Amino acid sequence: MGVVLLLKLVILLAIKMVWFSEPTVPLDGSERVGAHLLGTPNSLTLNEEKPR
């Protein structure tokens, strides 16, 4: 029983190290969020297709 729990713990820690090792933060994330929330145009305008 203890071996199974230890094995599960090792697997979960390995998964955490592989997929969740560092946060992914965009370079201008706070500027883009502020522009979106406040309605101000940002310097990076994304080309969006108009609805049909």
C-alpha positions as CSV (number, residue, x, y, z in Angstrom):
1,M,0.0,0.0,0.0
2,G,2.8,2.4,0.9
3,V,4.7,1.6,-2.2
4,V,1.7,2.5,-4.4
5,L,1.2,5.8,-2.6
6,L,4.9,6.6,-3.0
7,L,4.8,5.7,-6.7
8,K,1.7,8.0,-7.2
9,L,3.6,10.8,-5.4
10,V,6.6,10.4,-7.7
11,I,4.4,10.4,-10.8
12,L,2.6,13.5,-9.7
13,L,5.8,15.4,-8.9
14,A,7.2,14.4,-12.3
15,I,4.1,15.7,-14.0
16,K,4.4,18.9,-12.1
17,M,8.0,19.4,-13.0
18,V,7.4,18.7,-16.7
19,W,4.3,20.7,-17.4
20,F,4.1,23.3,-14.6
21,S,7.7,24.2,-14.0
22,E,7.4,27.9,-14.8
23,P,4.6,30.4,-15.4
24,T,3.9,31.6,-18.9
25,V,3.4,35.3,-18.9
26,P,3.1,37.2,-22.1
27,L,5.5,40.1,-22.7
28,D,3.0,42.9,-22.7
29,G,0.2,41.1,-20.8
30,S,-0.7,43.9,-18.4
31,E,-0.9,46.4,-21.2
32,R,-3.1,44.2,-23.3
33,V,-5.4,43.5,-20.3
34,G,-5.6,47.2,-19.4
35,A,-6.4,48.1,-23.0
36,H,-9.1,45.5,-23.2
37,L,-10.7,46.5,-19.9
38,L,-10.5,50.2,-20.3
39,G,-11.3,50.3,-24.0
40,T,-8.2,52.1,-25.0
41,P,-6.5,51.0,-28.2
42,N,-3.2,49.3,-27.8
43,S,-0.1,49.5,-30.0
44,L,-0.6,45.9,-31.0
45,T,-3.7,45.8,-33.1
46,L,-4.8,42.3,-34.1
47,N,-6.3,41.9,-37.5
48,E,-9.7,40.4,-36.9
49,E,-11.9,39.1,-39.6
50,K,-15.3,40.8,-39.6
51,P,-18.4,38.6,-39.0
52,R,-20.2,37.4,-42.1
